[in-house]
Structure formats: C-alpha cells, structure tokens
Amino acid sequence: MTILILLFLSACFLAYSNGANDNFKGVATLFGSGTTNYKKAINWATITTFSGSVAAIFLANELVKNFSGKGLVPNELITMPIFAISIASGAALTVFIATKIGMPISTTHSLVGSLFGAGVMAVGSQFNFEKLGGTFLMPLIVSPLMAAIASFIAYLIFRFFRKQLGVTKKTNLNIHKKQVATINSLHMDAPTLKTKTVIETTVNNKTEVYEGGILGLSSQKVLDALHYLSAGIVSFARGLNDTPKIVGLLLIINIIDIKLSMIIVAIIMAGGGLLNAKKVGVTMSRKITPMNSGQGFTANLITGLLVTTASIHGLPVSTTHVSVGSIFGIGTVTKKADYKMIGKIMLSWLLTLPTAAIISALIFKLLGIFS
C-alpha cells in the first residue's frame, strides 16, 4: 500500500509541475499583446484548461494507453509501481526545475525521456525503440516546425484580408501619471518636500490597436473576443492532451477509477498554474517576440487546431513546442523574433529528454534496491 501511495503522490507532483510550467502557455498571447493583465489571463487559462481535462475523460483514451508505457516495455513491467513512480518523478523534477528558471519545456518530452530512462534501466534491449521513435519522438520533432510554418502562412493570409477590409493598425502610447518628490527650499538645514505630477511613458509601453469596422462592429472588439476564444481553445486543447498522459501512469492502481483520476489531476494542474506559472508566463508572453492582438489570435488559432487534432488521434505532441513554434512563426513574419531567446528555449528542449531519462533511471535503480 505504501508504494501505491508513493505512486499517487508522484503523479500529483507531476500534475502540479505540469500546471506550473504549461497552464499559462495558452493565454501567453493575451498577456503579451496587452489584451489583458496577468491575473485575468491565468484565471481564463485555469477555467479552460480544467474544461479540457474533463473532456479528456471522453475523448483521449488512446493517450492514456500510450503513456502507461504499453508497447514500449514488456507488460509485466507496466504492472510494477516502481516503474510508474520513476517515470512520474523523473518527469516532475525535470519540469519543476525548468519552471523555477522560467524555461517553457515540454511535459510530454519529459515523460518520453522518463519512459526511456526507466524502461532501458529495467529491460535493456527489450525496450521498443522503434515505437519510441515513431509514436513519440516524431510528433515532438515535427509539430513545432509545422506550427511555425502554419502560423507564418496564416498571418500573411489574415493580414491580406484585413487590408482588403480597410482595417488599419494604430500604435498607442500607454501614458500614466507619476508623483515625484522634489526639494522646495534652499535652506539645507530645514528643507521642505513638495510633490509634482509628471507624465511618464516607456518604449515597452506601446500597444497596437485596429481601427475600422467588420460588419458594422468595431474591428478591435471583434478581434479581442476572437483572441480570448482562441486562447481558451489552446488551453482547452492542452488540458485535453496533457491530463491523460499523467493519468496513464495511474492505470496500475485499480482502486482508483480513471475518471476520478482525471478530475484529481485536473484540480492539481489548476493549482500549479495559479501558484507558480508567472516566470514561464513572462518568457512566453514577452521574450520571444512582441505581438499585437491580431498576431496573438493567429498564433493561438494554429496552436489550438494542431494540438486538438493530435489529441483526438492519439499523437503525443507538446503544447509547448506547438505554441512556441506558432509564436515564433509570427515573429518571423514581423521580423521581431528574439533569436537569442529562441536559442535558449531550444537548448532547454534538447536537455529535457536526457535529463528526465537520467533522473528516472536513477530513481528506478534506487527503488529497486530499497523495495
């Protein structure tokens, strides 16, 4: 019973780390474009991600099977709690460390690395390397490239139709008042203070808005509504795609119903996002490329479509990889992408799989010694 409790706690830790690193990614464009503030963005992400997690009960059974390790290792290994504990702990620690330093990595990638590390440590050459490459690694590698290309093309198309409709862009400076204290006496032995109001603005305090109408409605209001909807779709898709991956590790605990497991995982994921998502959120929102609401909407639309399609077909793509790819595609069109930051993110992606593999292999070895 102790080992089963440890497995459950490991899955909960993974769910929390996943929420902390991933929950804000769906709404990063809302915050980055200035459409809304951080608090409203994370609240919207929490609601829509939780909805996707609930929908996973009915739509994502194939992913649950994939991330139980079925087909990668012999069936008798899957029924060993220490195997699932090693996978959950290795992935959770990898994601948690990345969250603390503000790097948006893939929980999916971490799970694949952990499956590989614990699996090879347990069965060696009996591990199904062919399935690892075809079912897991290929979607992870191809999906960000597809997202970047798709968002690049989609934004060009949307920009063309925007111009045809006569909708134009205008840059606004967000000016605010600031109270400044000044010395109001020349007598240094008894100086007096006085405050005055100054107008302040900064280079990073600009927002782009759209002027013109669509079917008699304000183009900016229509776009903001679509932007919120697209952010919700991405967060929904993430909940749909990630929840079953974590629940797959709990399949061997027959005393816990899969539906109940998904609800528990969904709640803990929501808590992780609410409590610990800001560092990764700022990286995604502000450090890849500046964007306006139209560009954010386009990136979200592509991300949501790709991740939802992958989830329904049982393909374990990474919402992180797809979302970063989509945002980068927009930055490529606008020529404002921060290639140095993209390089740092890609390096963290390269390190994710081996880090998770090493941690999970060591945990499996230690649990085997002491169990």
Sine and cosine of phi, psi and omega as CSV:
sin_phi,cos_phi,sin_psi,cos_psi,sin_omega,cos_omega
0.00,0.00,-0.60,0.80,0.00,-1.00
-0.87,0.50,-0.66,0.75,-0.04,-1.00
-0.93,0.37,-0.53,0.85,0.04,-1.00
-0.95,0.32,-0.60,0.80,0.08,-1.00
-0.90,0.44,-0.66,0.75,0.03,-1.00
-0.88,0.47,-0.63,0.77,0.05,-1.00
-0.89,0.46,-0.71,0.70,0.00,-1.00
-0.88,0.47,-0.69,0.73,0.01,-1.00
-0.91,0.41,-0.59,0.81,0.03,-1.00
-0.90,0.43,-0.67,0.75,0.03,-1.00
-0.91,0.41,-0.60,0.80,0.05,-1.00
-0.91,0.42,-0.66,0.75,0.05,-1.00
-0.89,0.46,-0.65,0.76,0.04,-1.00
-0.90,0.43,-0.67,0.74,0.02,-1.00
-0.88,0.47,-0.67,0.74,0.02,-1.00
-0.90,0.45,-0.73,0.68,0.00,-1.00
-0.89,0.46,-0.64,0.77,0.04,-1.00
-0.87,0.49,-0.73,0.69,0.01,-1.00
-0.89,0.46,-0.65,0.76,-0.01,-1.00
-0.90,0.43,-0.64,0.77,-0.06,-1.00
-1.00,0.06,-0.50,0.87,-0.20,-0.98
-0.94,-0.33,-0.46,0.89,-0.19,-0.98
-0.86,0.51,-0.58,0.81,-0.09,-1.00
-0.98,0.18,-0.23,0.97,-0.12,-0.99
-0.88,0.48,-0.56,0.83,0.00,-1.00
-0.92,0.40,-0.51,0.86,-0.06,-1.00
-0.95,-0.31,0.18,0.98,-0.03,-1.00
-0.84,0.54,-0.60,0.80,-0.02,-1.00
-0.95,0.31,-0.48,0.87,0.06,-1.00
-0.89,0.45,-0.70,0.71,0.00,-1.00
-0.96,0.28,-0.69,0.72,-0.05,-1.00
-0.91,0.42,-0.55,0.84,-0.02,-1.00
-1.00,0.07,-0.09,1.00,-0.03,-1.00
0.99,0.17,0.19,0.98,0.01,-1.00
-0.91,0.42,-0.56,0.83,0.05,-1.00
-0.47,-0.88,0.12,-0.99,0.00,-1.00
-1.00,0.00,0.08,-1.00,-0.09,-1.00
-0.88,0.47,-0.71,0.71,-0.08,-1.00
-0.88,0.47,-0.72,0.69,0.01,-1.00
-0.92,0.40,-0.60,0.80,0.00,-1.00
-0.90,0.43,-0.73,0.68,-0.04,-1.00
-0.93,0.36,-0.53,0.85,0.07,-1.00
-0.91,0.42,-0.67,0.74,0.04,-1.00
-0.91,0.42,-0.64,0.77,0.04,-1.00
-0.89,0.46,-0.66,0.75,-0.04,-1.00
-0.90,0.43,-0.71,0.71,-0.02,-1.00
-0.89,0.45,-0.74,0.67,-0.09,-1.00
-0.97,0.26,-0.56,0.83,0.07,-1.00
-0.91,0.42,-0.68,0.73,0.03,-1.00
-0.87,0.49,-0.64,0.77,0.03,-1.00
-0.89,0.47,-0.66,0.75,0.04,-1.00
-0.91,0.43,-0.60,0.80,0.03,-1.00
-0.90,0.44,-0.64,0.77,0.04,-1.00
-0.92,0.39,-0.65,0.76,0.02,-1.00
-0.90,0.44,-0.47,0.88,-0.01,-1.00
-0.87,0.49,-0.43,0.90,0.04,-1.00
-0.83,0.56,-0.57,0.82,-0.11,-0.99
-0.97,-0.24,-0.35,0.94,-0.18,-0.98
-0.90,-0.44,-0.19,0.98,-0.19,-0.98
-0.79,-0.62,0.63,0.77,-0.02,-1.00
-0.91,0.42,-0.50,0.87,-0.03,-1.00
-0.91,0.41,-0.62,0.78,0.02,-1.00
-0.92,0.40,-0.56,0.83,0.05,-1.00
-0.86,0.50,-0.69,0.73,0.00,-1.00
-0.92,0.40,-0.68,0.73,-0.04,-1.00
-0.87,0.50,-0.67,0.74,-0.10,-1.00
-1.00,-0.02,0.17,0.98,0.22,-0.97
-1.00,0.10,-0.18,0.98,-0.02,-1.00
1.00,-0.10,0.01,1.00,-0.06,-1.00
-0.89,0.46,0.79,-0.61,-0.01,-1.00
1.00,-0.08,-0.35,0.94,0.03,-1.00
-1.00,0.00,-0.58,0.82,-0.04,-1.00
-0.73,-0.68,0.30,-0.95,0.05,-1.00
-0.83,0.56,0.56,-0.83,-0.07,-1.00
-0.85,0.53,-0.54,0.84,-0.02,-1.00
-0.92,0.40,-0.46,0.89,0.03,-1.00
-0.95,0.31,-0.58,0.81,-0.02,-1.00
-0.87,0.49,-0.51,0.86,-0.03,-1.00
-0.99,0.15,0.00,1.00,0.02,-1.00
-1.00,0.01,0.89,-0.47,0.00,-1.00
-0.84,0.54,-0.55,0.83,-0.05,-1.00
-0.92,0.40,-0.43,0.90,0.05,-1.00
-0.93,0.38,-0.75,0.66,0.00,-1.00
-0.92,0.40,-0.61,0.79,0.03,-1.00
-0.88,0.48,-0.67,0.74,-0.01,-1.00
-0.89,0.46,-0.67,0.75,0.00,-1.00
-0.91,0.41,-0.76,0.65,-0.03,-1.00
-0.89,0.45,-0.69,0.72,-0.05,-1.00
-0.93,0.37,-0.68,0.74,0.01,-1.00
-0.88,0.48,-0.71,0.70,0.02,-1.00
-0.92,0.39,-0.68,0.73,-0.05,-1.00
-0.89,0.46,-0.71,0.70,0.00,-1.00
-0.90,0.44,-0.64,0.77,0.02,-1.00
-0.89,0.45,-0.73,0.68,-0.02,-1.00
-0.92,0.38,-0.63,0.78,-0.03,-1.00
-0.90,0.43,-0.68,0.73,0.03,-1.00
-0.89,0.46,-0.70,0.72,0.01,-1.00
-0.89,0.46,-0.63,0.78,0.02,-1.00
-0.88,0.47,-0.67,0.75,-0.03,-1.00
-0.90,0.44,-0.49,0.87,0.01,-1.00
-0.99,-0.16,0.06,1.00,0.10,-0.99
0.99,0.16,0.37,0.93,0.00,-1.00
-0.99,-0.15,0.81,-0.58,0.01,-1.00
-0.99,0.14,1.00,-0.05,0.02,-1.00
-0.98,-0.22,0.08,-1.00,-0.08,-1.00
-0.99,-0.14,0.84,-0.55,0.13,-0.99
-0.90,0.45,-0.60,0.80,0.05,-1.00
-0.86,0.52,-0.73,0.68,0.01,-1.00
-0.88,0.47,-0.65,0.76,0.03,-1.00
-0.90,0.45,-0.67,0.74,0.03,-1.00
-0.90,0.43,-0.66,0.75,0.02,-1.00
-0.89,0.45,-0.69,0.72,0.04,-1.00
-0.88,0.48,-0.67,0.75,0.01,-1.00
-0.92,0.39,-0.65,0.76,0.08,-1.00
-0.85,0.52,-0.68,0.73,0.00,-1.00
-0.91,0.41,-0.76,0.65,-0.06,-1.00
-0.89,0.46,-0.78,0.63,-0.01,-1.00
-0.92,0.38,-0.60,0.80,-0.02,-1.00
-0.91,0.41,-0.72,0.70,0.00,-1.00
-0.93,0.38,-0.63,0.78,0.05,-1.00
-0.88,0.48,-0.56,0.83,-0.07,-1.00
-0.99,0.12,-0.70,0.71,-0.16,-0.99
-0.84,-0.54,-0.09,1.00,0.05,-1.00
0.88,0.48,-0.84,-0.54,-0.09,-1.00
-0.95,0.32,-0.19,0.98,0.05,-1.00
-0.97,0.26,-0.16,0.99,0.03,-1.00
-0.90,0.44,0.67,-0.75,-0.05,-1.00
-1.00,0.09,1.00,0.06,-0.04,-1.00
-0.93,0.37,-0.50,0.86,-0.02,-1.00
-0.90,0.43,-0.70,0.72,0.02,-1.00
-0.93,0.37,-0.59,0.81,0.04,-1.00
-0.84,0.54,-0.70,0.72,-0.02,-1.00
-0.95,0.32,-0.70,0.71,-0.09,-1.00
-0.97,0.22,-0.74,0.68,-0.10,-1.00
-0.99,0.12,-0.55,0.84,-0.14,-0.99
-0.95,-0.31,-0.83,0.55,-0.15,-0.99
-0.95,0.31,-0.64,0.77,-0.06,-1.00
-0.87,0.50,-0.75,0.67,0.06,-1.00
-0.87,0.49,-0.57,0.82,-0.01,-1.00
-0.93,0.38,-0.58,0.82,-0.03,-1.00
-0.98,0.21,-0.68,0.73,-0.12,-0.99
-0.97,0.23,-0.57,0.82,-0.16,-0.99
-0.87,0.49,-0.68,0.73,0.00,-1.00
-0.92,0.38,-0.54,0.84,0.05,-1.00
-0.92,0.40,-0.70,0.72,0.06,-1.00
-0.87,0.50,-0.67,0.74,-0.03,-1.00
-0.90,0.44,-0.68,0.73,-0.01,-1.00
-0.89,0.45,-0.70,0.71,0.00,-1.00
-0.92,0.40,-0.69,0.72,-0.04,-1.00
-0.90,0.43,-0.68,0.73,0.00,-1.00
-0.94,0.35,-0.57,0.82,0.06,-1.00
-0.85,0.52,-0.77,0.64,-0.04,-1.00
-0.93,0.36,-0.69,0.72,-0.05,-1.00
-0.88,0.47,-0.64,0.77,-0.02,-1.00
-0.92,0.39,-0.63,0.78,0.05,-1.00
-0.88,0.48,-0.66,0.75,0.01,-1.00
-0.91,0.41,-0.74,0.67,-0.01,-1.00
-0.89,0.45,-0.61,0.79,0.01,-1.00
-0.91,0.42,-0.62,0.78,0.03,-1.00
-0.88,0.48,-0.75,0.67,-0.02,-1.00
-0.93,0.37,-0.54,0.84,0.05,-1.00
-0.88,0.48,-0.70,0.71,0.00,-1.00
-0.92,0.39,-0.59,0.81,0.03,-1.00
-0.90,0.44,-0.55,0.84,0.00,-1.00
-0.99,0.13,-0.07,1.00,0.03,-1.00
0.98,0.18,0.33,0.94,0.04,-1.00
-1.00,0.05,0.82,-0.57,-0.05,-1.00
-0.92,-0.40,0.29,-0.96,0.03,-1.00
-0.97,-0.24,0.57,-0.82,0.07,-1.00
-0.70,-0.71,0.69,-0.73,0.02,-1.00
-1.00,-0.08,0.81,-0.59,0.05,-1.00
-0.95,-0.31,0.65,-0.76,0.14,-0.99
-1.00,-0.03,0.79,-0.61,0.04,-1.00
-1.00,0.09,0.99,-0.12,-0.07,-1.00
-0.99,-0.12,0.70,-0.72,0.04,-1.00
-0.70,-0.71,0.39,-0.92,-0.01,-1.00
-1.00,0.06,0.53,-0.85,0.00,-1.00
-0.64,-0.76,0.72,-0.69,0.04,-1.00
-1.00,0.07,0.79,-0.61,-0.01,-1.00
-0.85,-0.53,0.74,-0.67,0.03,-1.00
-1.00,0.06,0.70,-0.71,0.04,-1.00
-0.74,-0.67,0.45,-0.89,0.05,-1.00
-0.98,0.18,0.78,-0.63,-0.11,-0.99
-0.91,-0.41,0.50,0.87,0.02,-1.00
-0.45,-0.89,0.59,-0.81,0.05,-1.00
-1.00,0.04,-0.19,0.98,0.00,-1.00
-1.00,0.09,0.96,-0.27,-0.12,-0.99
-0.93,0.36,-0.34,0.94,0.02,-1.00
-0.97,0.24,-0.32,0.95,0.02,-1.00
-0.56,-0.83,0.89,0.47,-0.02,-1.00
-0.94,0.35,0.51,-0.86,0.09,-1.00
-0.88,-0.47,0.49,-0.87,-0.03,-1.00
-0.96,-0.26,0.57,-0.82,0.06,-1.00
-0.68,-0.73,0.59,-0.80,0.02,-1.00
-0.96,-0.28,0.54,-0.84,0.09,-1.00
-0.68,-0.74,0.42,-0.91,-0.04,-1.00
-0.99,-0.10,0.78,-0.63,0.07,-1.00
-0.86,-0.52,0.44,-0.90,0.05,-1.00
-1.00,-0.07,0.77,-0.64,-0.09,-1.00
-0.78,-0.62,0.63,-0.78,0.13,-0.99
-0.56,-0.83,0.35,-0.94,0.00,-1.00
-0.75,-0.66,0.27,-0.96,-0.01,-1.00
-0.89,0.46,-0.61,0.79,-0.05,-1.00
-0.99,0.11,0.11,0.99,-0.08,-1.00
-0.97,-0.26,0.64,0.77,-0.01,-1.00
-0.94,-0.33,0.55,-0.83,0.13,-0.99
-0.74,-0.67,0.58,-0.81,0.07,-1.00
-0.98,-0.18,0.76,-0.65,0.02,-1.00
-0.84,-0.54,0.36,-0.93,-0.02,-1.00
-0.97,-0.25,0.70,-0.72,0.02,-1.00
-0.92,-0.39,0.60,-0.80,-0.04,-1.00
0.86,-0.51,0.06,-1.00,-0.06,-1.00
-0.81,-0.59,0.41,-0.91,0.10,-1.00
-0.80,-0.60,0.93,-0.38,-0.03,-1.00
0.82,0.57,0.63,0.77,0.05,-1.00
0.99,0.12,0.01,1.00,0.00,-1.00
-0.95,-0.31,0.45,-0.90,0.05,-1.00
-0.89,0.46,0.81,-0.58,-0.04,-1.00
-0.88,0.48,-0.60,0.80,-0.01,-1.00
-0.92,0.39,-0.66,0.75,0.01,-1.00
-0.92,0.39,-0.64,0.77,0.05,-1.00
-0.89,0.45,-0.70,0.71,-0.02,-1.00
-0.91,0.42,-0.65,0.76,0.03,-1.00
-0.88,0.47,-0.66,0.76,0.02,-1.00
-0.90,0.43,-0.69,0.72,0.04,-1.00
-0.91,0.42,-0.58,0.81,0.00,-1.00
-0.90,0.43,-0.72,0.69,0.06,-1.00
-0.87,0.50,-0.68,0.73,0.00,-1.00
-0.89,0.46,-0.70,0.72,-0.02,-1.00
-0.92,0.40,-0.61,0.79,0.05,-1.00
-0.90,0.44,-0.63,0.77,0.06,-1.00
-0.90,0.43,-0.60,0.80,0.03,-1.00
-0.90,0.44,-0.68,0.73,0.02,-1.00
-0.89,0.45,-0.72,0.70,-0.01,-1.00
-0.91,0.42,-0.64,0.77,0.07,-1.00
-0.87,0.50,-0.72,0.69,-0.01,-1.00
-0.89,0.46,-0.60,0.80,0.02,-1.00
-0.91,0.40,-0.69,0.73,0.06,-1.00
-0.88,0.47,-0.64,0.77,0.01,-1.00
-0.91,0.42,-0.59,0.81,-0.09,-1.00
-1.00,0.06,-0.59,0.81,-0.14,-0.99
-1.00,-0.01,-0.57,0.82,-0.06,-1.00
-0.84,0.54,-0.75,0.66,-0.01,-1.00
-0.90,0.43,-0.42,0.91,0.03,-1.00
-0.91,0.42,-0.62,0.79,0.01,-1.00
-0.97,0.24,-0.65,0.76,0.00,-1.00
-0.90,0.45,-0.51,0.86,0.02,-1.00
-0.83,0.56,-0.49,0.87,0.01,-1.00
-0.96,0.28,-0.27,0.96,-0.04,-1.00
-0.99,-0.15,0.08,1.00,-0.06,-1.00
-0.87,0.50,-0.48,0.87,-0.06,-1.00
-0.98,0.21,-0.20,0.98,0.08,-1.00
-1.00,0.03,1.00,0.01,-0.10,-0.99
-0.93,0.37,-0.26,0.97,-0.04,-1.00
-0.99,0.17,-0.18,0.98,0.01,-1.00
-0.94,-0.35,0.85,-0.52,0.02,-1.00
-0.91,0.41,0.60,-0.80,-0.03,-1.00
-0.87,0.49,-0.65,0.76,0.00,-1.00
-0.90,0.44,-0.68,0.74,0.03,-1.00
-0.91,0.42,-0.63,0.78,0.02,-1.00
-0.87,0.50,-0.66,0.75,-0.01,-1.00
-0.91,0.41,-0.62,0.78,0.03,-1.00
-0.91,0.42,-0.70,0.72,0.01,-1.00
-0.88,0.47,-0.73,0.68,0.02,-1.00
-0.87,0.49,-0.66,0.75,0.00,-1.00
-0.88,0.48,-0.68,0.74,-0.01,-1.00
-0.91,0.42,-0.69,0.72,-0.02,-1.00
-0.94,0.35,-0.60,0.80,0.09,-1.00
-0.86,0.51,-0.68,0.73,0.01,-1.00
-0.88,0.48,-0.68,0.73,0.03,-1.00
-0.89,0.46,-0.66,0.75,0.04,-1.00
-0.87,0.49,-0.66,0.76,0.02,-1.00
-0.92,0.39,-0.67,0.74,-0.03,-1.00
-0.92,0.40,-0.56,0.83,-0.13,-0.99
-1.00,-0.07,-0.42,0.91,-0.24,-0.97
-0.57,-0.82,0.52,0.85,-0.12,-0.99
-0.97,-0.23,-0.10,1.00,-0.24,-0.97
-0.92,0.39,-0.66,0.75,-0.04,-1.00
-0.87,0.50,-0.76,0.65,0.02,-1.00
-0.91,0.41,-0.60,0.80,0.01,-1.00
-0.87,0.50,-0.67,0.74,0.01,-1.00
-0.92,0.39,-0.64,0.77,0.04,-1.00
-0.86,0.50,-0.75,0.67,-0.02,-1.00
-0.92,0.40,-0.64,0.77,-0.14,-0.99
-0.98,0.18,-0.63,0.78,-0.23,-0.97
-0.89,-0.46,-0.32,0.95,-0.22,-0.97
-0.96,-0.27,-0.16,0.99,0.03,-1.00
-1.00,0.03,-0.76,0.64,0.06,-1.00
-0.26,-0.96,0.60,-0.80,0.16,-0.99
-0.94,0.35,0.52,-0.85,-0.04,-1.00
-0.50,-0.86,0.38,-0.92,0.14,-0.99
-0.97,-0.25,-0.04,-1.00,-0.10,-1.00
-0.92,0.40,-0.57,0.82,0.02,-1.00
-0.92,0.39,-0.66,0.75,0.03,-1.00
-0.93,0.37,-0.64,0.77,0.06,-1.00
-0.89,0.46,-0.66,0.75,0.04,-1.00
-0.87,0.50,-0.69,0.72,-0.01,-1.00
-0.89,0.46,-0.71,0.70,0.00,-1.00
-0.88,0.48,-0.69,0.73,0.00,-1.00
-0.91,0.42,-0.66,0.75,-0.02,-1.00
-0.86,0.51,-0.73,0.69,0.01,-1.00
-0.90,0.43,-0.71,0.70,0.00,-1.00
-0.87,0.49,-0.73,0.68,-0.02,-1.00
-0.88,0.48,-0.69,0.73,0.00,-1.00
-0.90,0.44,-0.71,0.70,-0.05,-1.00
-0.92,0.38,-0.70,0.71,-0.06,-1.00
-0.94,0.34,-0.65,0.76,0.02,-1.00
-0.89,0.45,-0.71,0.71,0.02,-1.00
-0.87,0.49,-0.68,0.73,0.00,-1.00
-0.90,0.44,-0.65,0.76,-0.04,-1.00
-0.90,0.44,-0.71,0.71,-0.03,-1.00
-0.90,0.44,-0.54,0.84,-0.02,-1.00
-1.00,-0.06,0.12,0.99,0.08,-1.00
0.96,0.26,0.36,0.93,0.01,-1.00
-1.00,-0.05,0.83,-0.56,-0.09,-1.00
-0.99,0.12,0.90,0.43,0.04,-1.00
-0.97,0.22,0.30,-0.95,0.02,-1.00
-0.99,-0.15,0.82,-0.57,0.08,-1.00
-0.86,0.50,-0.60,0.80,0.03,-1.00
-0.87,0.50,-0.78,0.62,-0.03,-1.00
-0.88,0.48,-0.69,0.73,-0.03,-1.00
-0.92,0.39,-0.69,0.72,-0.04,-1.00
-0.91,0.41,-0.72,0.70,0.04,-1.00
-0.89,0.45,-0.65,0.76,0.04,-1.00
-0.87,0.49,-0.68,0.73,0.00,-1.00
-0.91,0.42,-0.71,0.71,0.01,-1.00
-0.91,0.42,-0.64,0.77,0.03,-1.00
-0.91,0.42,-0.61,0.79,0.05,-1.00
-0.86,0.51,-0.65,0.76,0.06,-1.00
-0.90,0.43,-0.70,0.71,0.01,-1.00
-0.88,0.47,-0.50,0.87,0.04,-1.00
-0.93,0.36,-0.65,0.76,0.03,-1.00
-0.91,0.42,-0.72,0.69,-0.06,-1.00
-0.98,0.17,-0.16,0.99,-0.01,-1.00
0.88,0.47,0.54,0.84,0.00,-1.00
-0.87,-0.49,0.17,0.99,-0.03,-1.00
-0.92,0.39,0.63,-0.77,0.06,-1.00
-1.00,-0.02,0.99,-0.11,-0.09,-1.00
-0.92,0.38,-0.45,0.89,0.04,-1.00
-0.92,0.40,-0.69,0.73,0.04,-1.00
-0.92,0.38,-0.64,0.77,0.06,-1.00
-0.86,0.51,-0.64,0.76,0.04,-1.00
-0.87,0.49,-0.67,0.74,0.03,-1.00
-0.90,0.43,-0.67,0.74,0.00,-1.00
-0.90,0.43,-0.68,0.73,0.00,-1.00
-0.91,0.41,-0.58,0.82,0.07,-1.00
-0.89,0.45,-0.67,0.74,0.04,-1.00
-0.90,0.45,-0.56,0.83,0.06,-1.00
-0.91,0.41,-0.67,0.74,0.00,-1.00
-0.90,0.44,-0.56,0.83,-0.03,-1.00
-0.99,0.14,-0.29,0.96,-0.09,-1.00
-0.87,0.49,-0.79,0.61,-0.09,-1.00
-0.89,0.45,-0.79,0.62,0.01,-1.00
-0.90,0.44,-0.57,0.82,0.03,-1.00
-0.89,0.45,-0.76,0.65,0.01,-1.00
-0.89,0.45,-0.62,0.78,0.00,-1.00
-0.90,0.44,-0.70,0.71,-0.01,-1.00
-0.91,0.42,-0.72,0.70,-0.02,-1.00
-0.89,0.46,-0.73,0.68,-0.04,-1.00
-0.92,0.40,-0.60,0.80,0.02,-1.00
-0.90,0.44,-0.67,0.74,0.02,-1.00
-0.91,0.41,-0.66,0.75,0.01,-1.00
-0.90,0.43,-0.66,0.75,0.01,-1.00
-0.88,0.47,-0.68,0.74,0.00,-1.00
-0.89,0.45,-0.70,0.71,-0.02,-1.00
-0.92,0.40,-0.67,0.74,0.03,-1.00
-0.90,0.43,-0.58,0.81,0.04,-1.00
-0.91,0.41,-0.55,0.84,0.00,-1.00
-0.96,0.29,-0.67,0.74,-0.13,-0.99
-1.00,-0.09,-0.16,0.99,-0.02,-1.00
-1.00,0.08,0.00,0.00,0.00,0.00
